Amino acid sequence: MKQIKIEGQHILSGTINISGAKNSAVALVPASLLSDEEVKIDNIPNISDIDALNEILEYLGATVKREGTLMIIDSRNIENKEIPEEISKKLRASYYFMAALLGKYKKVEMYFPGGCSIGARPIDQTLKTFKALGAKIKEEGNKYLVTAEKLVGTTVQLDMPSVGATINTLLVAVKAEGITVLKNAAKEPEIVSVATFLNNMGAKIIGAGTSKITIEGVKHLGSCFTEVIPDRIEAGTYLIAGALIGKNLTIKNIIPEHISSLIEKLKEMGIEMSIGKDYITVSKSDNLKPIKVKTLGYPGFPTDLQQPLTALLTQIDGESILEETIYENRFQNVKYLNKMGSDIIINDRTIKVKGKTELKGTTVEATDLRAGACMVLAGLIAKGETTITEIKHVLRGYENIIGKLQNVGAKITLEEI
């Protein structure tokens, strides 16, 4: 087991380079199975979620080479066999294999995916799409057998703009007969990234990034190259760190438009930033104003930045209100922030953060990926030493978080226990 130790209250100054987006890469890697040839994906982040996907690829018989941030995948000789629970449960993104294998072979057998326990994360919208295209689904406990004599394009309307269901629709519909029209689609940049990847292979997808996506099925998908977009959640996390305890901290290799909702909220608080084409420089500001935040699908405020932002809200004079509309169990960080000295009250899906409060170092737990990021941010500003346990969740989604923070002045270490 590993844990993180942080000596707080050290100013962060310098440059942090943002890695490829976790939420994009974990979809692109399974999507590679749809190609009948070799594909190359660059700017792959070095995180444990990618290692877990790599394990599934190799289990199925794909040839995988990793050269730095480049991943070369040849799936011409894969065997479409049952994906066992011990590897599918490692991350939720394993269910992208369900759609890719169904699209390519008209059959897939695997267990319900894993991931962070941040609330109900059903795959009903994905299964709805599978059924609409002609698949039959057999459930045995948490095991799924999905088969189709043939997949035929149709019009599908999602009950909610789910990112996972939108990506899974792309993956299964590219090999279906005819045209599939997906309505109420999610609009996240990661969806555009997957559609671009598939189109580079030879797919015919238009409308990605809007609420209506049209997919014309094709018989063959070939070789291609794509590059993972910068991680907007990693960028947002370090931008919040700079607002907390930065002095001319530059977050580089980003697309500012992708975190515009966070930028606007930081401006509303009174944070001053210098925004360039691919960077933002930020410093800690005093006399910040309380705000109200409501998480929404893109381009609204991302649920993945809700927990990291809470650490910053503890340092604002007055009462801030944060409403979580995506996941009902995404306030697990609050218990540990209050243990450190914050004053936060949970009321169903809303929290009230009363500040400004002094945080003091203690032992806390990373209950999930973004809660872990929140604990890291809290540790950076806390008085004394903070120990964070269960940090496997943090390492799932943040490449070299220890090294990146050390390079800009943080006193942070990763320890074996």
C-alpha positions as CSV (number, residue, x, y, z in Angstrom):
1,M,0.0,0.0,0.0
2,K,1.0,3.6,-0.6
3,Q,0.2,6.9,1.0
4,I,0.9,10.5,0.4
5,K,2.5,12.9,2.9
6,I,2.3,16.6,2.5
7,E,3.9,19.4,4.5
8,G,1.5,22.3,4.0
9,Q,1.8,26.0,3.3
10,H,4.6,26.0,0.8
11,I,4.1,28.4,-2.1
12,L,3.7,26.8,-5.6
13,S,5.6,28.6,-8.3
14,G,6.8,27.6,-11.8
15,T,5.1,25.5,-14.6
16,I,3.0,22.4,-14.5
17,N,2.6,20.6,-17.9
18,I,-0.8,18.9,-18.3
19,S,-0.9,15.3,-19.5
20,G,-3.3,13.6,-22.0
21,A,-6.9,13.4,-20.8
22,K,-7.7,10.3,-18.7
23,N,-11.4,10.5,-19.8
24,S,-10.4,10.6,-23.4
25,A,-7.6,8.0,-23.3
26,V,-9.8,5.4,-21.5
27,A,-12.3,5.5,-24.4
28,L,-9.8,5.7,-27.2
29,V,-7.9,2.6,-26.1
30,P,-11.0,0.3,-26.3
31,A,-12.1,2.0,-29.5
32,S,-8.9,0.8,-31.1
33,L,-10.3,-2.7,-31.3
34,L,-12.7,-1.6,-34.0
35,S,-9.8,-1.1,-36.4
36,D,-8.9,-3.9,-38.7
37,E,-5.3,-2.6,-38.8
38,E,-2.7,-1.1,-36.5
39,V,-3.5,2.3,-34.8
40,K,-1.3,4.7,-32.9
41,I,-2.4,6.9,-30.0
42,D,-0.1,9.6,-28.7
43,N,-0.1,11.7,-25.5
44,I,-1.3,8.7,-23.5
45,P,-1.1,9.5,-19.8
46,N,0.9,7.2,-17.6
47,I,-1.8,6.2,-15.1
48,S,-3.0,3.0,-13.6
49,D,-6.3,3.2,-15.6
50,I,-4.4,2.8,-18.8
51,D,-2.5,-0.1,-17.3
52,A,-5.8,-1.8,-16.6
53,L,-7.1,-1.3,-20.1
54,N,-3.7,-2.5,-21.5
55,E,-4.3,-5.7,-19.4
56,I,-7.6,-6.3,-21.1
57,L,-6.2,-5.7,-24.6
58,E,-3.4,-8.2,-24.0
59,Y,-5.9,-10.7,-22.4
60,L,-7.9,-10.5,-25.7
61,G,-4.8,-11.1,-27.7
62,A,-4.0,-7.6,-29.0
63,T,-0.3,-6.6,-29.6
64,V,0.4,-3.5,-27.6
65,K,3.6,-1.4,-27.7
66,R,4.2,1.6,-25.5
67,E,7.0,4.1,-26.4
68,G,6.8,7.0,-23.9
69,T,3.4,8.6,-24.4
70,L,2.8,6.7,-27.7
71,M,0.7,3.5,-27.7
72,I,0.6,1.3,-30.7
73,I,-2.2,-1.2,-30.8
74,D,-2.7,-4.1,-33.3
75,S,-5.9,-6.0,-32.7
76,R,-6.0,-8.1,-35.9
77,N,-5.5,-11.3,-34.0
78,I,-7.7,-10.8,-31.0
79,E,-10.0,-13.5,-29.6
80,N,-13.5,-12.3,-28.6
81,K,-13.8,-14.1,-25.3
82,E,-15.4,-13.4,-22.0
83,I,-13.7,-10.6,-20.1
84,P,-13.4,-11.9,-16.5
85,E,-14.6,-9.9,-13.5
86,E,-11.2,-9.5,-11.9
87,I,-10.0,-7.2,-14.7
88,S,-13.3,-5.6,-15.8
89,K,-13.9,-4.3,-12.2
90,K,-10.7,-2.3,-12.1
91,L,-12.3,0.7,-13.8
92,R,-15.6,1.8,-15.2
93,A,-14.2,2.5,-18.6
94,S,-13.9,-1.2,-19.2
95,Y,-17.4,-1.1,-20.5
96,Y,-16.2,0.6,-23.6
97,F,-14.9,-2.8,-24.6
98,M,-18.5,-4.0,-24.4
99,A,-19.6,-1.6,-27.1
100,A,-16.4,-2.0,-29.3
101,L,-16.6,-5.9,-29.2
102,L,-20.4,-5.9,-29.9
103,G,-19.9,-3.5,-32.8
104,K,-17.1,-5.6,-34.3
105,Y,-18.2,-9.1,-33.6
106,K,-22.0,-8.8,-32.7
107,K,-21.3,-10.5,-29.5
108,V,-19.7,-9.7,-26.1
109,E,-19.5,-11.3,-22.7
110,M,-18.2,-9.4,-19.7
111,Y,-19.0,-8.3,-16.2
112,F,-20.3,-5.0,-15.0
113,P,-17.5,-2.4,-14.9
114,G,-15.9,-1.1,-11.7
115,G,-14.5,2.4,-10.8
116,C,-15.0,4.8,-8.0
117,S,-18.0,4.4,-5.6
118,I,-19.4,7.9,-6.1
119,G,-23.0,6.8,-6.4
120,A,-25.3,4.9,-8.8
121,R,-23.6,4.6,-12.2
122,P,-26.0,2.4,-14.1
123,I,-25.4,1.4,-17.7
124,D,-29.1,1.4,-18.6
125,Q,-28.6,4.1,-21.3
126,T,-25.9,2.1,-23.0
127,L,-28.1,-1.0,-22.9
128,K,-31.0,1.0,-24.3
129,T,-28.9,1.9,-27.3
130,F,-27.7,-1.7,-27.8
131,K,-31.4,-2.9,-27.8
132,A,-32.5,-0.2,-30.2
133,L,-29.8,-1.3,-32.7
134,G,-31.0,-4.9,-32.5
135,A,-29.0,-6.6,-29.7
136,K,-30.4,-9.0,-27.2
137,I,-29.1,-8.8,-23.6
138,K,-28.9,-11.5,-21.1
139,E,-28.0,-10.6,-17.5
140,E,-26.7,-13.2,-15.0
141,G,-26.0,-11.3,-11.8
142,N,-23.5,-8.7,-12.8
143,K,-22.5,-10.6,-15.9
144,Y,-23.8,-9.5,-19.4
145,L,-24.1,-11.5,-22.5
146,V,-25.0,-9.2,-25.4
147,T,-25.6,-10.7,-28.9
148,A,-27.0,-9.5,-32.2
149,E,-27.7,-11.3,-35.5
150,K,-27.1,-7.9,-37.0
151,L,-27.0,-4.4,-35.9
152,V,-29.2,-1.9,-37.8
153,G,-29.1,1.8,-37.5
154,T,-32.0,3.7,-35.9
155,T,-32.9,6.8,-34.0
156,V,-32.1,6.7,-30.3
157,Q,-32.9,9.4,-27.7
158,L,-31.0,9.2,-24.4
159,D,-33.0,9.9,-21.3
160,M,-30.0,12.0,-20.1
161,P,-26.9,13.2,-21.9
162,S,-24.6,10.5,-20.6
163,V,-21.0,10.6,-21.6
164,G,-20.5,6.9,-21.4
165,A,-23.7,6.0,-23.3
166,T,-22.8,8.6,-26.0
167,I,-19.4,7.1,-26.5
168,N,-20.7,3.5,-26.4
169,T,-23.3,4.5,-29.1
170,L,-20.5,5.7,-31.3
171,L,-18.5,2.5,-30.8
172,V,-21.3,0.1,-31.6
173,A,-23.0,2.2,-34.4
174,V,-19.9,2.6,-36.6
175,K,-20.2,-1.0,-37.7
176,A,-24.1,-1.1,-37.8
177,E,-26.0,-1.3,-41.1
178,G,-27.4,2.1,-42.1
179,I,-27.6,5.3,-40.2
180,T,-27.9,5.8,-36.5
181,V,-29.1,9.2,-35.1
182,L,-28.4,9.8,-31.4
183,K,-30.4,12.6,-29.8
184,N,-29.8,14.2,-26.4
185,A,-26.1,13.2,-26.8
186,A,-23.5,14.5,-24.3
187,K,-21.2,17.2,-25.6
188,E,-18.0,16.7,-23.7
189,P,-14.6,17.3,-25.6
190,E,-13.8,13.7,-24.9
191,I,-16.7,12.6,-27.2
192,V,-15.3,14.8,-30.0
193,S,-12.0,13.1,-29.4
194,V,-13.4,9.6,-29.8
195,A,-15.4,10.6,-32.9
196,T,-12.3,12.2,-34.5
197,F,-10.4,9.0,-33.8
198,L,-13.1,6.8,-35.4
199,N,-13.4,9.2,-38.4
200,N,-9.6,9.0,-38.9
201,M,-10.1,5.2,-39.2
202,G,-12.8,5.6,-41.8
203,A,-16.0,6.1,-39.9
204,K,-18.7,8.5,-40.9
205,I,-19.7,10.5,-37.9
206,I,-21.0,14.1,-37.8
207,G,-22.3,16.2,-35.0
208,A,-20.0,15.1,-32.2
209,G,-19.9,17.9,-29.6
210,T,-23.6,18.7,-30.2
211,S,-26.8,17.1,-28.8
212,K,-27.4,15.3,-32.1
213,I,-24.9,12.9,-33.6
214,T,-25.3,11.0,-36.9
215,I,-23.4,7.8,-37.5
216,E,-23.4,6.1,-40.9
217,G,-22.2,2.5,-40.5
218,V,-19.2,1.2,-42.4
219,K,-17.8,-2.3,-43.0
220,H,-14.1,-1.5,-42.6
221,L,-12.1,0.7,-40.2
222,G,-8.3,1.0,-41.0
223,S,-5.1,2.3,-39.5
224,C,-4.8,5.8,-38.1
225,F,-3.0,8.1,-35.7
226,T,-4.6,10.3,-33.1
227,E,-3.4,12.4,-30.2
228,V,-5.1,12.5,-26.8
229,I,-6.4,16.0,-25.9
230,P,-5.1,17.7,-22.8
231,D,-6.8,16.7,-19.5
232,R,-9.2,19.5,-18.6
233,I,-9.8,18.0,-15.1
234,E,-6.1,17.8,-14.3
235,A,-5.7,21.3,-15.6
236,G,-8.6,22.5,-13.5
237,T,-7.2,20.8,-10.4
238,Y,-3.8,22.5,-10.7
239,L,-5.5,25.8,-11.5
240,I,-7.4,25.5,-8.2
241,A,-4.1,24.7,-6.5
242,G,-2.6,27.9,-7.9
243,A,-5.6,29.9,-6.7
244,L,-5.1,28.4,-3.2
245,I,-1.4,28.8,-2.7
246,G,0.3,29.8,-6.0
247,K,2.6,32.6,-7.0
248,N,2.7,33.0,-10.8
249,L,2.0,29.2,-11.2
250,T,1.6,28.5,-14.9
251,I,-0.6,25.6,-16.1
252,K,0.6,24.8,-19.6
253,N,-0.5,22.5,-22.5
254,I,-4.2,23.2,-21.9
255,I,-7.2,24.2,-23.9
256,P,-8.7,27.1,-21.8
257,E,-12.0,26.8,-23.6
258,H,-12.4,23.3,-22.1
259,I,-12.4,24.7,-18.5
260,S,-14.3,27.9,-19.2
261,S,-16.9,27.2,-16.6
262,L,-14.2,26.9,-13.9
263,I,-12.4,30.0,-15.2
264,E,-15.6,32.0,-14.9
265,K,-16.2,30.8,-11.3
266,L,-12.7,31.7,-10.3
267,K,-13.1,35.2,-11.8
268,E,-16.4,35.5,-9.9
269,M,-14.5,34.8,-6.7
270,G,-11.9,37.4,-7.5
271,I,-9.0,35.3,-8.7
272,E,-6.8,37.0,-11.1
273,M,-5.4,35.0,-14.0
274,S,-3.4,35.6,-17.2
275,I,-4.9,33.4,-19.9
276,G,-3.0,32.5,-23.1
277,K,-3.7,30.2,-26.0
278,D,-2.4,27.1,-24.2
279,Y,-1.7,28.2,-20.7
280,I,-3.0,30.0,-17.6
281,T,-0.9,31.7,-15.0
282,V,-2.5,32.1,-11.6
283,S,-1.6,33.4,-8.1
284,K,-3.3,33.3,-4.7
285,S,-5.7,36.2,-4.1
286,D,-7.0,37.6,-0.9
287,N,-10.6,38.8,0.0
288,L,-12.3,36.2,-2.3
289,K,-16.1,36.3,-2.6
290,P,-18.4,33.3,-1.9
291,I,-20.1,31.7,-4.9
292,K,-22.8,29.3,-5.9
293,V,-21.9,26.3,-8.1
294,K,-24.1,23.7,-9.8
295,T,-22.6,20.8,-11.6
296,L,-23.9,20.1,-15.1
297,G,-22.9,18.3,-18.3
298,Y,-20.5,20.1,-20.6
299,P,-20.2,23.0,-21.1
300,G,-21.5,23.4,-17.5
301,F,-19.4,23.1,-14.4
302,P,-17.9,19.5,-14.4
303,T,-18.8,17.1,-11.6
304,D,-15.1,16.0,-11.7
305,L,-14.0,19.4,-10.4
306,Q,-16.7,19.8,-7.8
307,Q,-14.6,18.0,-5.0
308,P,-11.3,19.8,-5.8
309,L,-13.1,23.2,-5.8
310,T,-14.5,22.5,-2.3
311,A,-11.0,22.9,-0.9
312,L,-10.8,26.4,-2.3
313,L,-14.3,27.3,-1.0
314,T,-13.1,26.7,2.5
315,Q,-10.7,29.7,2.1
316,I,-13.4,32.2,1.1
317,D,-15.0,34.6,3.7
318,G,-18.7,33.9,3.7
319,E,-20.9,31.0,2.7
320,S,-20.6,29.2,-0.7
321,I,-23.1,26.8,-1.9
322,L,-22.3,23.8,-4.2
323,E,-25.0,21.6,-5.7
324,E,-24.1,18.2,-7.2
325,T,-26.6,17.1,-9.9
326,I,-24.7,14.2,-11.5
327,Y,-23.7,11.8,-8.8
328,E,-25.5,11.4,-5.4
329,N,-22.5,10.2,-3.4
330,R,-19.9,12.7,-4.3
331,F,-19.4,14.4,-1.0
332,Q,-17.3,11.7,0.6
333,N,-14.5,14.3,0.8
334,V,-16.5,16.5,3.2
335,K,-16.0,14.3,6.2
336,Y,-12.2,14.6,5.9
337,L,-12.2,18.3,5.1
338,N,-14.3,18.8,8.3
339,K,-11.8,16.6,10.2
340,M,-9.1,19.1,9.0
341,G,-11.1,22.0,10.3
342,S,-13.5,23.1,7.6
343,D,-17.1,24.0,8.3
344,I,-19.2,22.2,5.7
345,I,-22.8,21.0,6.0
346,I,-24.3,18.4,3.7
347,N,-28.0,18.7,2.8
348,D,-28.9,15.9,0.3
349,R,-27.2,16.9,-2.9
350,T,-26.1,20.4,-1.7
351,I,-23.3,21.5,0.6
352,K,-22.8,24.8,2.4
353,V,-19.2,25.8,2.9
354,K,-18.7,28.4,5.6
355,G,-15.3,30.1,5.5
356,K,-12.7,31.2,5.9
357,T,-11.4,28.3,8.0
358,E,-7.9,27.2,8.9
359,L,-7.1,23.7,7.8
360,K,-4.8,21.5,10.0
361,G,-2.9,18.5,8.8
362,T,-4.1,15.1,9.9
363,T,-4.7,11.6,8.4
364,V,-7.4,11.5,5.7
365,E,-8.6,9.1,3.1
366,A,-8.9,9.4,-0.7
367,T,-12.3,7.7,-1.0
368,D,-12.4,8.2,-4.7
369,L,-10.3,9.8,-7.5
370,R,-11.6,13.4,-7.2
371,A,-12.0,13.3,-3.5
372,G,-8.4,12.3,-3.3
373,A,-7.5,15.3,-5.4
374,C,-9.4,17.5,-3.0
375,M,-7.4,16.0,-0.1
376,V,-4.1,16.8,-1.9
377,L,-5.3,20.4,-2.4
378,A,-6.3,20.7,1.3
379,G,-3.0,19.2,2.4
380,L,-1.1,21.9,0.3
381,I,-2.7,24.7,2.4
382,A,-3.0,23.0,5.7
383,K,-0.9,23.8,8.7
384,G,1.4,20.9,9.6
385,E,1.5,17.5,7.9
386,T,-1.3,15.7,6.1
387,T,-1.3,12.0,5.4
388,I,-3.6,10.7,2.7
389,T,-4.4,6.9,2.5
390,E,-6.0,4.9,-0.2
391,I,-4.2,7.0,-2.8
392,K,-4.5,4.3,-5.5
393,H,-7.6,6.3,-6.5
394,V,-5.5,9.4,-7.1
395,L,-2.9,7.5,-9.1
396,R,-5.7,6.2,-11.4
397,G,-6.2,9.6,-12.8
398,Y,-3.3,12.0,-12.3
399,E,0.0,11.3,-14.0
400,N,3.0,11.9,-11.9
401,I,1.1,14.1,-9.4
402,I,3.9,13.9,-6.9
403,G,6.6,14.9,-9.3
404,K,4.6,17.7,-10.8
405,L,3.8,19.3,-7.5
406,Q,7.4,18.8,-6.2
407,N,8.7,20.6,-9.2
408,V,6.7,23.7,-8.3
409,G,7.6,23.8,-4.6
410,A,5.3,21.5,-2.8
411,K,6.6,19.3,0.0
412,I,4.9,16.1,-1.0
413,T,6.1,12.5,-1.0
414,L,4.8,9.1,-1.9
415,E,5.5,6.4,0.7
416,E,5.2,2.6,0.9
417,I,3.5,1.4,4.1
